[in-house]
Amino acid sequence: MSLESVRSFFAENAPDITVLVTEQSSATVTLAAEAHGVAPEQIAKTICLRVGEEIVLLVAAGTARLSNRKFKDRFAAKPRMLDAEQVVATTSHPVGGVCPFGLPSLLPVYCDVSLRSFEEVVPAAGATNAAVRIAPDRMAALVAAEWIDVCE
């Protein structure tokens, strides 16, 4: 169902983008990079975080690490990762397939500037073996993301 919500999102908002489904898992940055023939940093990982009472999505380069200091300076709160059940309940996507597309309800989405190093990034697409290839600025525009600098 999650993969279908992502396919529907692209059919409606960006029909030129194809959801790529692979035989092998792309549930981790390393596996995704191997499956799609790109460098690990080119994988656009999506992290589901609680900031105070709000849940947000952060999309960052695959090898970027969240800086607690930068995050706290930006949001005036410490980031708390959701557990797997909370992630599915919030996004409808399984861990390893979380992306900012095809969500059941609107969530604030933030894209870390670490993604801007690439002409094309590869975020998951709602399943642990699905992804898309997309320019970072286009991805941010499609999901109304705000660009921020919270990774090392």
Legacy VTK file of the C-alpha trace (Angstrom):
# vtk DataFile Version 3.0
C-alpha trace
ASCII
DATASET POLYDATA
POINTS 152 float
0.000 0.000 0.000
2.808 2.404 0.818
4.524 1.770 -2.513
1.190 2.413 -4.219
0.741 5.744 -2.404
4.170 6.809 -3.675
3.340 5.694 -7.223
0.092 7.678 -7.016
1.979 10.724 -5.723
4.326 10.671 -8.717
1.556 9.911 -11.220
-0.249 13.025 -10.011
2.672 15.394 -9.314
5.583 14.276 -11.504
4.503 11.688 -14.081
7.945 11.788 -15.721
9.516 10.172 -12.627
9.451 6.384 -12.479
9.435 4.432 -9.237
12.228 1.875 -9.518
11.599 -1.501 -7.862
14.583 -3.825 -7.457
14.837 -7.520 -6.665
17.343 -6.852 -3.913
16.679 -4.856 -0.755
17.631 -1.202 -0.633
16.647 -0.829 3.029
20.012 0.587 4.111
22.215 3.248 2.579
24.818 0.649 1.602
22.282 -1.714 0.043
20.530 1.138 -1.777
23.820 2.427 -3.195
24.663 -1.071 -4.473
21.177 -1.634 -5.905
21.155 1.677 -7.793
24.825 1.943 -8.735
25.522 5.195 -6.926
27.809 6.331 -4.119
26.353 5.921 -0.593
26.317 9.686 -0.060
24.005 10.033 -3.085
21.277 8.056 -1.310
18.762 10.497 0.157
17.869 8.983 3.517
14.686 10.119 5.242
14.611 10.231 9.029
11.372 10.558 10.984
11.928 12.725 14.079
9.912 14.098 16.964
10.715 17.710 17.798
8.801 18.586 20.943
5.228 17.566 20.081
5.728 17.789 16.311
6.836 15.020 13.944
9.035 16.050 11.028
10.891 14.354 8.191
14.526 15.142 7.515
16.028 14.109 4.180
19.832 14.087 4.091
22.730 12.628 2.136
23.239 8.950 2.881
26.517 9.355 4.733
25.637 12.614 6.505
25.286 12.434 10.274
22.725 14.477 12.166
24.435 17.098 14.329
22.566 17.355 17.615
24.083 20.800 18.160
23.041 22.195 14.762
19.613 20.603 15.119
19.066 22.043 18.588
20.262 25.476 17.409
17.773 25.356 14.506
14.754 23.869 16.289
15.404 24.783 19.942
14.748 21.149 20.798
16.560 17.844 20.816
15.677 15.440 17.980
14.092 12.142 19.003
13.897 9.315 16.490
10.584 7.507 16.223
10.549 3.742 16.635
9.612 1.485 13.708
5.927 1.210 14.691
5.591 4.980 15.056
7.293 5.519 11.692
4.822 3.223 9.912
1.854 4.746 11.746
2.982 8.267 10.804
4.227 7.800 7.234
2.653 4.487 6.108
6.178 3.581 4.935
8.290 0.820 6.519
11.711 1.638 7.951
14.074 1.293 5.004
11.416 2.628 2.635
10.620 5.941 4.338
10.408 8.907 2.003
8.647 12.279 1.877
6.296 11.133 -0.931
2.806 9.653 -0.712
2.251 10.391 2.964
-1.184 9.861 4.515
-1.110 13.394 5.974
1.071 16.453 5.583
4.251 16.539 7.639
6.892 19.252 7.718
9.757 18.126 5.481
13.285 19.476 5.725
16.078 18.794 3.263
19.615 19.063 4.561
22.051 21.039 2.432
24.217 17.894 2.202
21.946 16.852 -0.698
22.882 19.896 -2.751
26.262 18.367 -3.663
24.525 16.131 -6.197
22.701 16.636 -9.478
20.627 13.563 -8.700
19.815 11.744 -5.470
18.103 8.422 -4.807
15.486 8.479 -2.035
13.420 5.437 -1.079
9.904 5.170 -2.476
7.687 3.600 0.168
9.120 0.072 0.189
12.424 -1.515 1.172
13.177 -2.281 -2.487
11.830 0.856 -4.191
13.409 4.225 -4.984
13.376 7.138 -7.407
16.101 9.173 -9.085
15.472 12.892 -8.708
17.257 16.239 -8.568
17.447 17.478 -4.957
15.794 20.831 -5.709
12.949 19.127 -7.536
12.419 16.714 -4.652
12.307 19.607 -2.204
9.856 21.515 -4.399
7.526 18.509 -4.814
7.194 18.035 -1.048
7.367 21.738 -0.089
10.527 21.107 1.915
12.597 23.753 3.607
16.372 23.646 3.117
18.330 23.581 6.384
21.850 22.774 7.618
21.663 20.254 10.473
24.133 17.536 9.461
27.877 17.117 9.764
LINES 1 153
152 0 1 2 3 4 5 6 7 8 9 10 11 12 13 14 15 16 17 18 19 20 21 22 23 24 25 26 27 28 29 30 31 32 33 34 35 36 37 38 39 40 41 42 43 44 45 46 47 48 49 50 51 52 53 54 55 56 57 58 59 60 61 62 63 64 65 66 67 68 69 70 71 72 73 74 75 76 77 78 79 80 81 82 83 84 85 86 87 88 89 90 91 92 93 94 95 96 97 98 99 100 101 102 103 104 105 106 107 108 109 110 111 112 113 114 115 116 117 118 119 120 121 122 123 124 125 126 127 128 129 130 131 132 133 134 135 136 137 138 139 140 141 142 143 144 145 146 147 148 149 150 151
